[in-house]
């Protein structure tokens, strides 16, 4: 799952990823996917600070 952020927008466009389903509630969406699959891979090639903040929220 690509972290939705302005810094990752070019990557999303290049990969044709539509993050509209989870952009407004990334944490809830990750938790929902995790409850189904037991694994979620989060990538953020251009926004390390945003990734750190998001993963920190998930660790709570």
HELIX and SHEET records of a PDB file:
HELIX    1   1 UNK A    6  UNK A    8  5                                   3    
HELIX    2   2 UNK A    9  UNK A   15  1                                   7    
HELIX    3   3 UNK A   19  UNK A   21  5                                   3    
HELIX    4   4 UNK A   26  UNK A   37  1                                  12    
HELIX    5   5 UNK A   48  UNK A   58  1                                  11    
END                                                                             
